[in-house]
């Protein structure tokens, strides 16, 4: 069975843990601890300190391993550890919290030094009436047009599935034809989440 490693990253409280929980075929492994900072506790009561892990069997031949990173910058050493060997990554951004876009820009810059793997941006909480539009998020994050920025609701399986399928397609398109023998090139045909 071919294992494909995908990293799910984003700023603090962007929806990474919910993203993995919504789609994983197994109960996700989480390293969540109680938040001690009063300001951070206003957003949520628990935070990931090492990783979240989930698994999706795409077919008899392919399994996706999802590794969620901690969002707080004090755990950024884990970003590099978890990104080793990944074929792509999802950057989660909370569409309702523009104040956190600066953190996301920092994270995007840091990940560019860690890996050259393709990525997509998932604009989470698009079901919230206060969510900012995708076009605004793209501009604020200064993302080029070739980087997919997708609407997402991290608690909805179909939404998460769409983000992952788009990432897999983005990965597929980024692989030069001459770099892979035709029989081994990844394909989206027949993959069902």
N, C-alpha and C positions, 0 to 999 in steps of 0.2 A: 504494500500500500504506500502511495506517495503522500508524504506529509508536507503541507504548505503552511508556512508560518506567516501570520498577519498580526501586526501590532495595532492596537487601538489606543490612541493617545489624545491628549487635550488638557486644557487648563483645569484647575480645581473645580469640581462639581459641574463638569460639562456633560456628563451622562455616560461615561465610559463603562462603568459597572453595569448599569441598566442595559446598555447596548449588548454586552456579552450575555447577560442573563436572558434577554429576550430571544436569543437565537441558538444558544448552546444546546446540544443534544444531551449533555450531562449537567448535573448540578455544578455550577462554576465554583472553582476554587478561588477564594478571596482572602486577602490579608487586610481586612478592614479593622481599624481601631477607632475608639471614641475620639472625637475632635476635642482638643483642649483649648484651642484659641477661640476666644469669645466672638470675634468678628467672623471667623470661618464657620463657627457653629450656627450663625444666623442662616447659613445656606443649607447645612446638613449636619447630622450628628455623628456620622461615621465617615472615615476616609481610608482610601487604599494607601498602604505604606510600602508595599513591595510589588505586588502584581495581582491581577485577576487572570484566571485562565478558563477558557471554554473550548469546546470541540464541536465541529460539525462534520458529519460524514456526508460528503458530496455524492459519492458513488462507491462501488466496491473497491475502486482503485485510488480514490483521492479523499483525504481528510484535511480539513482546515483546522489549524490550531490558532486560537485567538489569545493574544497576550495583551492584557490591559496594563498600562503604565500608571504610576502614581501621578497625580496632577500638580502637586505642590512642588515648587522649584527646589526645595531642600532635599527632595528625593530624586533629583535629576540624574544622579549617577546610575539609577536603575534604567533610565531611558536607553543608554548605550548597551547595557547588559541585555535587556529584553529585545533590542533591535537586531542583535547579532543573528544573521542568517534569515532575516525576514525578506519576503519577496515583495511586500508592499505594506502600506499602513494607512489608517484612517485617522484624520485629525478631527476630533469632536470640538464643536464650538457651540456655546449656549446662545441661541439667537435672541434671547431676551435680556442679555447682560452685555451691552456694548462696552462697559467699563473693563471687561475681561479680555477684550480684543487685543490689548497690548500684550498680555500674557501669552495669548495665542501666537502673536507675531514673534515673540521671543522663542516660543517652542518651535515654530516653523523654522526659524533661523538655526536653532540648535540642532534640530533633526537633519537639516541640510548638511551639517558637518559630521553627522553620525552615519548616515546611509544615503545612498543614491537611489534607493528603491522608489518606485512610483507611489503616489499617494492621492487620496481624494479628501475633501473636506466635507464633513457631515454637519449641516446647520441644524442642530437639535432644537426641539420644542417648537417646531413649525406649526403645531396644532394650537399654540397659545396665541390669543388675539394680539398680544404685545410683541410677538416675534417680528424681528426686522426682516425685510425681504432679502432673498439670496443675492440680488444684484448689489445691494448696499454692503452686505457682508463681504462679498468678493472685493469691492473697492476698498473697504476699511482694512482688509487683510493684505491688500496689494497683491492679489493673486493673478497670474496670467490666465488668459482664456483657456489654455490647454489643460489647466488643473480643474477637474470636475468639482463643483460646489453643489451639494445635493441637499434638498429638504429632507429632514429626518425627524422621526419621533422615536427616541431610543427605547421606549417601552412597548413599541408595536413591532412584532416579528416581521411583518411584510415590509415595513419601512427599513428595518435593519437589513433584511434580505436584499432589497434594492440597492442599498449602499454597497454591500459586499459584492453583488453581481457587477456593479459599475466598476468597483476597484479591480476585480478579476479581469474585466474587459480592458481596463486601462493598463493593467500589467501586460496582458496579451498583446496589446497594440505597441507597447514600449520595447518589446523584444525584437531586435532586428532579425529579419528572415534568415540572413546568412549565419547568424549565431546559433541556430538550433536546427537539428535534423528534422525534416518534416514529420516523421512519425512520432517524435517526442514533444512537439510543440503543444503547449497547453491549449485546450479548447473549451469553449462554453457549451458546445453541443452536448446535450444529454445530461448536463449537471442540474441536479434538482436540490434545492435547499429544503 
